[in-house]
Amino acid sequence: MSKKLVIVESPSKSKTIEKYLGSDYKVLSSKGHIRDLSTSGKYGLGVDLENNFQPKYTTIKGKSKLVDELKKEVKKSDFVYLATDPDREGEAISWHLYDVLGLKEDEYDRIVFNEITKNAVTSSFKNARKIDTNLVNSQETRRILDRIIGFRLSKLMQAKTDGKSAGRVQSVALKLIVDKEREINKFVPEEYWTIKSIFNDFESELYAYNHENLEVKNKEQADEILSKLNDKFKVESVESKEKLKKSKAPFTTSTMQQLASTKLNMSAKKTMSIAQKLYEGVELSDETVGLITYMRTDSIRLSDEFVKATYAYIDSTYGKEYVGYVKKSKKTENVQDAHEAIRPTSINRTPASVKPFLSNDEFKLYSMIYYRALASLMKDAKVTSTTIILDNNNYQFKSNGQVLKFDGYLKVYCDYEESTDEILPVLKEDEVITSNDIVSDQHFTKPPARYTEAKLIKEMEELGIGRPSTYATIMDNIKNRGYVILEEKKFKPTEIGIEITDKLQEYFSHIINVKYTANMESDLDKIADGSIIWYNVLSQFYKDFEPALDKAFNNMEKKEAEKTGENCPNCGNPLVIRNGKYGKFVACSNFPECKYIKNEPKEEKVVLDCPNCEGKIVEKRSRKGKVFYGCNNYPKCKTAFWDKPIEEKCPDCGSQLTQKGKVIKCSSCSYKK
């Protein structure tokens, strides 16, 4: 019997959805993209530069068999539903499927759903439509732009520098990091002093003299002020105000990545990987269901159904006084963020109820998403903020305190937000109080902080460069290319990263900059809503780009490789230091004619003497990168341990003891110390 065919992107998603639709439907997966730009044509771009940038596509390596299987299923089916992800990239994948599978207009529909639940999936068929070619054009324009810049600039960098690649957004992100490092290097710390009065249950800090702001620059000034103060302080004013501590909007992709970084210590890549699993579906005791809505979004919109259900949940669980309001977006919503914020698919599916079915990391991320969405619809918290001004010989001291009067959204969200109460004593104006001590402390102004992953994502979002789905890839690229290193979880540019940035700015500052990149994102949005033509955007870009590239190839000085002082044993040319994927190595300067590479002896990390021969037990790595400890006389001696051996023998059997964390155990028997 003929069936309706539904094609999604993810295999795990296809299993979940097929359970919802029943026997009349067959659900298959494209396993992501099936086609990409070819590497044929001028410069290997896969784009006809002389014919309105018409792209040439080719089936991705390893996907031919899958495409053939999909074609067979299409022939056996009455109708095809293209159900790829609800964003521009998903729209483009649907178009590629439509084109490759040879579908006709009356043989297919495009359906989208923002969450993988039975109701959302089945309802999507009622709103079936055709492929939106404007969305496809926008995504494919992005892909062509990235291909041209990526291929052409990367080739330039490889020819002229130690770098391996450059990218339209990647290089702008790297420039932000390099610029920040230069700010830090130029920074000159300035000395300043603080003066505090210490009381039994609070402190107060000097801020003014005769109600004019006061800065204390050095010890001499501090000592002079101290000499004029006594231990009697008059309460000049006590001002208390009730303030609202506003609840946060539900998560977008970038805000989720930022908080996951700071609160859960998760990289953007890891966060998106876990979110993908929560979105695609989790097996619970009685059903398989997606726990969160689609995790690539710029929107803070929540569906009316979710808002209504959550209001009812808040009312019944916490009380009517905790029911809040819907957050409004500060920016104009565009096609890219037409779907919802990231939220749980059901407010009744609490973190505690699904915990048995999730890994530890999945539970942490789901909890954060759940409580953020819940808190966004709860009342603002109320605090009483108090400011006390004290006077001592015309010097004014200030104390600020805060008391939580109504917890509101903090009832559920306090674990993710700093909220400390600093309670001040009850004082009256003109009251005189006595300090226990008055102290001065020396300080120095601090340089700007380097970007953490969270802060860089926030900066990129605020500047309008990149898109939510690209942030994780950008972070990975600049790390893997060796352009940055992480020091105390903060990005620091390497020599190569600085060199790449400087070379690009010398010749491409009109393109590799924040404003141009943000304007390009705006143009891509306009292509998506049909207000401008895609190939006109590419044409204007290429008119700016290609002349600058030609000039760079002709005029940019090639960085000479550092010579080691040795000559190649094969051809006699000087040996030089080169940068490779796994770090620096020594090779012949006559490459590619001579492919000699010097094998440097690896420094072995000796742990202890081998118990079975005269060799040494050293730290090694398996083919999969796992650390183990083995004899350096291998293969003559095959002594090896997965855990680190220590200088002790087992009292029961005499074998080597090993240690993992705090656990010490025998490598042979069941003895544990």
C-alpha positions in Angstrom: 0.0 0.0 0.0 1.3 3.4 -0.9 2.3 5.7 1.9 3.0 9.4 2.5 6.7 10.1 2.8 8.1 12.6 5.4 11.7 13.6 5.2 13.4 15.2 8.2 17.1 16.0 8.8 17.9 13.8 11.8 17.7 10.0 12.1 16.8 10.2 15.8 14.1 12.8 15.0 12.6 10.5 12.3 12.0 7.6 14.8 10.2 10.0 17.2 8.0 11.5 14.5 7.1 8.2 12.9 5.5 7.1 16.2 3.3 10.1 16.1 2.0 9.7 12.5 1.1 6.1 12.3 1.2 3.4 9.6 0.1 5.7 6.7 3.4 7.6 6.9 7.0 6.6 6.4 9.6 9.0 8.0 13.1 9.1 6.7 16.1 11.3 7.3 18.4 13.2 4.9 21.0 13.1 7.7 21.6 16.8 7.3 22.7 18.4 4.0 22.8 16.2 0.9 24.5 18.7 -1.4 27.1 21.4 -1.3 28.8 23.7 -3.7 31.2 21.8 -5.9 34.9 22.7 -6.1 34.9 23.0 -9.9 35.1 26.2 -12.0 37.2 29.3 -11.4 39.2 29.2 -8.2 37.4 25.9 -7.3 34.5 28.0 -6.0 31.6 26.0 -7.6 30.1 29.4 -8.6 29.8 30.9 -12.1 31.2 34.4 -11.4 30.4 35.7 -14.8 26.7 34.5 -14.8 25.1 36.1 -11.8 27.0 33.8 -9.4 24.9 30.8 -10.4 26.0 27.9 -8.0 26.9 24.4 -9.1 26.0 21.8 -6.6 27.3 18.3 -6.1 26.2 15.4 -3.8 28.2 15.4 -0.6 30.7 12.5 -0.4 29.1 9.4 1.1 25.5 10.6 0.5 24.9 9.1 -3.0 23.6 5.8 -1.6 21.2 7.7 0.7 20.0 9.9 -2.1 19.3 6.8 -4.2 17.3 5.3 -1.3 15.3 8.4 -1.0 14.5 8.5 -4.7 13.2 4.9 -4.5 11.0 5.8 -1.6 9.6 8.9 -3.4 8.6 6.6 -6.3 6.7 4.4 -3.9 5.0 7.2 -2.2 1.7 9.1 -2.9 3.0 12.4 -1.5 6.2 13.9 0.0 6.4 16.2 3.0 9.7 18.0 3.5 10.0 18.6 7.2 13.5 19.9 7.7 14.4 22.4 10.4 12.4 25.6 10.7 15.1 28.1 9.7 16.8 29.3 6.5 19.3 26.4 6.5 16.4 23.9 6.9 14.5 25.7 4.0 17.6 25.3 1.8 18.0 21.6 2.7 14.3 21.1 1.7 15.0 22.9 -1.6 18.0 20.7 -2.3 15.9 17.6 -1.6 13.1 18.9 -3.8 15.6 19.5 -6.7 17.6 16.2 -6.3 14.6 14.0 -5.8 12.9 15.5 -8.9 9.7 16.5 -7.1 6.9 18.3 -8.9 4.9 21.1 -7.4 1.8 18.9 -6.9 3.8 16.1 -5.3 5.2 17.8 -2.2 4.5 20.2 0.6 6.8 21.9 3.1 5.9 21.6 6.8 7.6 23.1 9.8 7.3 22.6 13.5 9.1 24.3 16.3 8.9 21.4 18.7 8.8 17.6 18.4 5.6 16.8 20.1 2.6 14.9 18.8 0.4 17.9 18.7 3.0 20.2 17.0 3.9 17.6 14.4 0.3 16.6 13.4 -0.8 20.3 13.4 2.0 21.2 11.0 0.2 19.3 8.2 -2.7 21.7 8.5 -0.3 24.6 7.7 1.6 22.9 4.8 3.0 25.3 2.2 5.5 25.3 -0.6 9.2 26.1 -0.3 10.0 29.7 0.3 12.5 30.6 -2.4 13.4 33.9 -0.7 14.6 32.0 2.4 16.5 29.6 0.2 18.2 32.5 -1.7 19.2 34.1 1.6 20.8 30.9 2.9 22.5 30.1 -0.4 23.8 33.7 -0.7 25.4 33.2 2.8 26.9 30.0 1.6 28.4 31.5 -1.6 29.7 34.5 0.3 31.4 32.2 2.8 32.8 30.0 0.1 34.3 32.9 -1.9 35.9 34.6 1.1 36.9 31.3 2.8 38.5 29.8 -0.3 40.2 32.9 -1.7 41.4 34.5 1.6 42.5 31.2 3.0 44.7 30.6 -0.1 46.1 34.1 0.3 46.9 33.4 4.0 48.5 30.1 3.3 50.7 31.7 0.6 51.8 34.7 2.6 51.5 33.9 6.3 51.7 31.0 8.8 47.9 31.0 8.9 45.7 28.4 7.3 42.3 30.1 6.9 40.2 33.2 7.0 36.5 33.7 7.1 33.8 36.4 6.7 32.6 36.3 10.3 35.5 34.3 11.8 38.1 36.9 11.0 35.9 39.7 12.4 35.5 37.7 15.7 39.3 37.2 15.7 39.8 41.0 15.2 37.7 41.7 18.3 40.0 39.5 20.3 43.1 41.0 18.9 41.8 44.6 19.4 41.0 43.8 23.0 44.5 42.4 23.6 46.0 45.6 22.2 43.8 47.6 24.6 45.2 45.5 27.4 48.8 46.0 26.3 48.4 49.7 26.0 46.7 50.0 29.4 48.6 51.9 32.0 47.4 51.2 35.6 46.5 54.2 37.7 46.8 54.3 41.5 43.8 55.1 43.6 42.8 54.7 47.3 39.6 53.9 49.1 38.8 55.0 52.6 36.2 53.0 54.6 34.6 53.4 58.0 34.0 50.1 59.8 31.0 49.7 62.1 29.7 46.7 64.0 27.3 45.5 61.3 28.1 47.4 58.2 30.7 49.5 56.3 30.6 52.8 54.7 32.9 54.2 51.9 34.1 57.8 51.4 32.8 59.3 48.2 32.6 63.1 48.5 33.9 66.2 50.3 31.4 69.0 50.8 29.1 66.9 48.5 31.6 67.1 45.6 32.8 63.7 44.3 36.2 63.0 45.6 39.0 60.8 44.1 42.0 59.8 46.3 45.0 59.3 44.1 47.8 58.5 46.4 48.9 57.6 50.0 49.7 61.2 50.9 46.1 62.3 50.1 44.7 59.3 51.9 46.8 60.1 55.0 45.8 63.7 55.0 42.1 62.8 54.9 42.5 60.2 57.7 44.1 62.9 59.8 41.0 65.0 59.6 38.5 62.3 60.5 37.4 61.1 63.9 35.3 58.2 65.0 32.0 60.1 65.2 29.7 60.0 62.2 26.5 61.9 61.8 23.7 60.3 59.8 23.0 62.9 57.1 20.3 61.0 55.2 18.5 57.7 55.0 16.7 57.0 51.7 14.7 53.9 51.0 13.0 53.1 47.7 11.1 50.1 46.6 12.4 48.8 43.2 11.5 46.1 40.8 14.0 43.4 39.9 12.7 42.4 36.5 12.5 38.8 35.3 14.5 37.9 32.2 13.1 37.1 28.8 13.1 33.4 27.7 16.3 32.1 26.0 17.4 32.8 22.5 20.4 30.8 21.2 23.0 33.3 22.2 21.6 34.0 25.7 21.4 30.2 26.3 25.0 29.8 25.2 26.1 32.7 27.4 24.5 31.4 30.6 25.5 27.8 29.9 29.1 29.0 29.7 29.0 31.0 33.0 26.7 28.8 35.1 27.2 25.3 33.7 30.8 25.6 32.4 29.7 24.4 28.9 31.2 25.5 25.7 28.9 26.8 22.9 29.6 23.6 21.0 28.7 21.4 23.9 25.6 23.4 24.7 24.2 23.2 21.2 25.0 19.5 21.0 23.0 18.8 24.2 20.2 21.1 23.2 19.9 19.3 19.8 19.4 16.0 21.7 16.7 17.6 24.0 15.0 19.0 20.9 15.0 15.8 18.8 13.5 13.6 21.4 14.0 11.7 24.6 12.5 8.4 25.6 10.5 8.8 28.8 8.6 6.1 30.6 5.4 6.4 28.5 6.5 8.3 25.3 9.3 9.6 23.1 9.1 13.4 23.0 11.2 16.5 22.3 11.7 18.3 25.6 12.5 21.7 24.2 11.6 23.8 21.2 14.0 24.5 18.3 17.3 25.7 19.7 18.4 28.1 16.9 16.4 31.3 17.3 16.7 35.0 17.8 13.2 35.3 19.1 11.8 35.7 22.6 8.2 35.0 21.5 6.3 32.4 23.3 3.2 30.7 21.9 -0.2 31.6 23.3 -0.8 28.0 24.3 2.4 27.9 26.3 1.7 31.2 28.0 -1.8 30.1 29.0 -0.6 26.7 30.4 2.3 28.3 32.3 0.1 31.0 33.9 -2.2 28.2 35.1 0.8 26.2 36.4 2.2 29.3 38.2 -1.2 30.0 39.8 -1.7 26.5 41.0 1.9 25.9 42.2 3.0 29.3 43.6 -0.2 31.4 43.8 -1.9 34.1 41.8 0.4 36.8 43.1 3.3 35.1 41.2 1.7 35.3 37.7 3.7 37.7 35.6 3.6 39.1 32.0 4.9 38.3 28.5 8.2 39.9 27.5 8.2 42.0 24.4 11.1 42.0 22.0 13.3 45.2 21.8 14.1 44.6 18.2 11.9 44.1 15.1 11.4 40.4 14.5 12.4 39.2 11.1 12.0 36.0 9.2 15.1 34.4 10.8 13.4 34.5 14.2 9.8 33.9 13.2 9.7 30.8 15.5 9.7 30.9 19.2 12.2 31.3 22.0 13.8 28.2 23.5 11.4 26.8 26.0 10.2 23.4 27.4 7.5 21.8 25.2 5.4 21.3 28.3 5.5 23.3 31.5 4.2 20.3 33.3 7.3 18.2 32.3 9.3 19.4 35.3 13.1 18.8 35.5 12.5 16.4 38.5 10.0 14.4 36.5 12.4 13.8 33.5 15.7 13.5 35.5 15.8 9.7 35.4 15.8 9.7 31.6 18.5 12.3 31.1 22.3 12.4 31.5 23.7 14.8 34.1 24.5 17.4 31.4 21.2 17.0 29.7 19.4 17.5 33.1 21.4 20.6 33.9 20.7 22.3 30.5 17.0 21.3 30.5 16.6 22.6 34.1 18.2 25.9 33.0 15.9 26.2 30.0 12.8 25.2 31.9 13.3 27.6 34.8 14.2 30.5 32.5 11.0 30.1 30.5 9.0 29.7 33.7 10.6 32.7 35.4 10.0 34.9 32.3 6.2 34.6 32.9 6.4 35.2 36.7 6.1 38.5 38.5 9.1 40.8 39.0 10.8 40.6 42.4 10.5 43.5 44.7 13.4 44.9 46.8 13.7 47.7 49.2 16.9 49.6 48.3 18.4 51.8 51.1 21.2 54.4 50.8 22.7 55.9 54.0 24.9 59.0 53.8 27.2 59.7 56.8 29.1 62.9 57.4 32.4 63.2 59.2 34.0 66.7 59.2 32.4 67.5 55.8 33.6 64.2 54.3 30.6 62.1 53.1 30.5 58.3 53.3 27.9 56.1 51.6 26.4 52.7 52.3 24.0 50.8 50.0 21.8 47.9 51.1 19.0 45.9 49.7 16.3 43.7 51.2 14.2 41.3 49.2 10.5 42.1 49.9 8.9 39.8 47.4 10.8 37.0 45.6 8.7 36.8 42.5 10.5 35.1 39.7 13.5 34.4 42.0 11.3 31.8 43.6 12.4 29.5 40.7 15.4 31.3 39.2 17.6 32.2 42.2 20.2 29.5 41.2 21.0 31.3 37.9 21.1 34.8 39.2 23.2 36.7 41.7 20.9 38.1 44.3 22.5 38.9 47.7 20.8 41.0 50.4 23.0 43.5 52.1 21.0 44.5 55.2 21.7 47.9 56.8 20.8 48.8 60.4 17.8 51.1 61.1 19.2 54.6 61.5 17.7 58.0 61.9 18.7 61.3 60.4 21.0 63.4 62.7 21.8 60.3 64.7 25.5 60.1 65.6 27.2 56.7 65.5 30.7 55.6 66.4 33.0 53.7 64.1 35.3 50.8 65.2 37.9 51.8 62.7 38.7 53.9 59.6 41.0 52.2 57.0 42.6 53.2 53.7 43.5 50.7 51.0 45.6 51.1 47.9 44.3 49.9 44.5 45.2 50.1 40.8 42.8 50.4 37.9 42.6 47.1 36.0 42.9 46.7 32.2 39.9 45.6 30.1 39.1 42.0 30.6 39.7 39.5 27.8 36.7 37.9 26.2 35.3 34.7 27.6 33.3 32.6 25.2 30.1 34.0 26.8 31.2 37.6 26.5 32.4 37.2 22.9 29.0 35.7 21.9 27.2 38.6 23.6 29.5 41.1 21.8 28.9 39.5 18.4 25.1 39.4 19.0 25.0 43.1 20.0 27.2 44.1 17.1 24.9 42.1 14.7 27.6 39.9 13.3 27.0 36.2 12.6 23.9 34.2 13.5 22.9 32.0 16.5 23.7 28.8 14.6 27.2 30.0 13.7 28.6 31.1 17.1 29.7 27.7 18.2 31.5 27.0 14.9 33.3 30.3 15.0 34.6 29.6 18.5 35.8 26.2 17.5 37.5 27.5 14.3 39.6 30.2 15.9 40.7 27.7 18.6 41.4 24.8 16.2 43.3 27.0 13.7 45.7 28.1 16.5 44.7 31.7 16.3 43.7 31.9 20.0 44.4 30.1 23.2 42.4 29.9 26.3 44.0 31.3 29.5 41.8 31.1 32.5 38.8 30.5 30.2 39.5 33.7 28.3 40.6 34.2 24.7 44.2 35.3 24.1 45.4 35.8 20.5 48.5 33.9 19.4 51.2 35.3 17.2 49.6 33.7 14.2 46.2 35.2 15.1 47.7 38.7 15.4 49.6 38.3 12.1 46.5 37.1 10.3 44.4 40.0 11.6 47.1 42.6 10.7 47.5 41.3 7.2 43.7 41.2 6.6 43.3 44.8 8.0 46.1 46.0 5.7 44.3 44.9 2.6 40.7 44.1 3.5 39.7 46.6 6.3 36.8 47.7 4.1 35.3 44.2 4.2 36.7 42.5 7.4 35.1 44.9 9.9 32.1 44.9 12.2 30.0 47.4 10.2 30.4 45.7 6.8 29.6 42.3 8.3 26.6 43.6 10.2 25.3 45.3 7.0 25.7 42.0 5.2 23.5 40.3 7.8 20.9 43.0 7.1 21.2 42.4 3.4 20.7 38.7 3.9 17.5 39.5 5.9 16.3 41.6 3.0 16.9 38.8 0.6 14.9 36.6 2.9 11.9 38.9 2.8 12.2 39.4 -0.9 13.0 43.1 -0.9 16.4 42.8 -2.7 17.8 40.4 -5.3 20.4 37.9 -4.0 22.9 38.1 -6.9 23.0 41.9 -6.8 24.3 41.6 -3.2 27.0 39.2 -4.4 27.9 41.3 -7.3 28.4 44.4 -5.2 30.5 42.4 -2.7 32.7 40.9 -5.4 33.4 44.4 -7.0 34.8 45.4 -3.6 36.5 42.1 -2.8 38.3 40.9 -6.0 40.5 44.0 -6.7 41.6 44.0 -3.0 42.5 40.4 -3.3 44.5 40.9 -6.5 46.4 43.7 -4.8 47.1 41.6 -1.8 48.4 38.6 -3.9 50.7 41.0 -5.7 51.9 43.3 -2.9 51.6 41.4 0.4 55.0 40.4 1.7 55.4 36.7 2.3 56.6 35.9 5.8 59.9 34.1 5.6 60.0 30.9 7.5 62.4 30.9 10.4 65.7 29.0 9.6 67.0 26.4 12.1 70.7 26.8 11.1 70.7 23.2 9.7 70.6 22.0 6.2 68.3 19.3 4.7 70.1 15.9 4.6 68.3 15.0 1.4 68.9 18.1 -0.8 71.1 20.5 1.2 68.6 23.4 1.4 68.1 25.1 4.7 65.7 23.6 7.2 62.9 25.9 8.5 60.3 25.9 11.2 56.7 25.5 9.8 53.3 25.5 11.5 51.2 22.4 11.1 47.8 21.2 12.3 49.5 19.7 15.4 51.9 22.5 16.1 55.4 23.5 14.8 57.7 21.1 13.0 61.0 21.3 11.1 61.0 20.7 7.3 62.9 21.5 4.2 62.6 25.0 2.8 62.6 23.5 -0.8 59.0 22.1 -0.3 57.2 20.8 -2.4 60.2 19.7 -4.4 61.7 18.2 -1.3 59.3 16.7 1.3 61.8 16.1 4.1 60.5 16.5 7.6 62.7 16.1 10.6 61.5 13.7 13.2 62.2 15.3 16.5 62.6 12.9 19.5 59.5 13.2 21.7 60.0 14.2 25.3 58.8 11.4 27.4 57.1 12.0 30.7 58.6 9.4 33.0 56.4 8.1 35.8 58.6 5.5 37.4 61.0 2.6 36.6 59.4 -0.3 34.8 58.7 -3.2 37.3 59.4 -5.9 34.7 62.5 -4.6 32.8 65.1 -1.9 32.9 63.0 0.5 31.0 60.8 3.4 32.1 57.1 3.7 32.5 56.1 6.8 30.5 52.9 8.6 29.7 51.5 7.6 26.3 48.4 8.1 24.2 46.3 5.4 22.5 45.1 5.8 18.9 41.9 7.3 20.2 43.8 9.9 22.3 43.3 8.2 25.6 46.1 8.6 28.1 47.8 5.4 29.4 51.1 4.4 31.0 53.4 2.0 29.2 57.1 0.8 29.1 59.4 2.7 26.7 60.9 -0.6 25.7 57.8 -1.6 23.9 57.4 -4.0 22.0 60.1 -6.0 23.9 58.3 -5.2 27.2 54.5 -4.9 27.0 54.0 -3.6 30.6 51.1 -1.1 30.5 48.5 0.5 32.9 45.4 2.5 32.2 45.6 4.2 35.6 48.8 6.0 36.8 51.2 3.6 38.6 52.8 4.7 41.9 55.9 3.8 43.8 54.1 1.1 45.9 53.4 -2.6 45.5 50.2 -4.4 46.5 50.5 -6.0 50.0 48.3 -8.9 48.9 49.9 -10.0 45.6 53.0 -7.8 45.0 51.8 -6.2 41.8 52.0 -2.5 41.0 49.5 -0.1 42.7 47.8 2.5 40.5 46.0 5.7 41.3 43.0 7.3 39.7 41.8 10.5 41.4 41.9 9.6 45.1 41.4 5.9 44.6 44.5 3.7 44.9 44.1 0.1 43.8 46.1 -2.9 42.6 46.6 -3.4 38.9 46.1 -7.2 39.2 43.9 -8.1 42.2 40.9 -6.5 43.9 42.9 -4.8 46.6 42.1 -1.1 47.3 44.0 1.1 49.7 
